[in-house]
Amino acid sequence: MNLGLYLAIERIGLGLAVTLEFLGPLTVAIVASGRVLDIGCAIVAAAGVVVLTDPGPTTDVLGVAFALAAAASWAAYILLNRSVGQQIPGLQGTAVASAVTGGLWLPVAAIWFVIHPPTTAAMVLAIACGLLSSLVPYISDVVALRRVPAAMFGTFSSISPVWAALAGWLMLGQSLASTNGWVSA
């Protein structure tokens, strides 16, 4: 999920990549709802996204594909995390998943660190980033998914870009641009 998002951001920019990635939780919310009205609204919203982003011949299809792969991964994450959270007590499921993922990435990290030896400051920042962008959210998600339906979780997750834009505006003085990010630089 994160790798797809980061690759998409590199090619199509943060705004579009995050917008497309959030189609994952939105899809979970809509499919779990199953109401005709919700599905109709989703179709209208999808058409709106296409119209507003104005894809054309210069569209970076690979960047869009990476973002959509991240969206599909996020949808799968929600459904799998809910299942694991309901079947395995405490945080053992999250701990095992994190250990397996860490083990799979260990050879990549070893090669990377041999080629690019990290500084102490970089290691401290990497550990903080890992805790704040993976461990804390994953624990929060498994706890939440034990208590709320997947559709509700998907809906709340889909609102995150709005909160991010608001926080960027209020705390960082950033405003949203009116240009699209489909065109490759």
C-alpha angles and dihedrals in degrees: 000000000000094000091053090049094049092048090049092049090053091055107032105018135254100281098054094037093054092043092054093043090056089061085081098066090036090056091050090052094049097043092046089051094051091187115143091226092055092048090048091051090050092054091050090047091050091051089049092053091052093048095046095047093044100208115205144160092302093054113135096234094181092054090049090048091052090051092048090048087054089050092052090047091051091050090051090047092056094049095042094044090051091051094047091045091054095046103040120052125228118356098313094111092053091046093051092045091050092048092050092048091047090050092051092050095044096089091049091049092048092054092044093050092049091053095038110027107207126230121233090251091052091051092050090050091046091052091048090048091049092050096044099039100038118012099043096043094044092052091046090049096051091048092048094045090056089060107034133049118260090244092058092045090050091050093050091046090052090058092060096093089059091053091045092052091047092049091048090051097045101037104027103027091237122148129199115257120230094221124097126240100216096100116088115234 
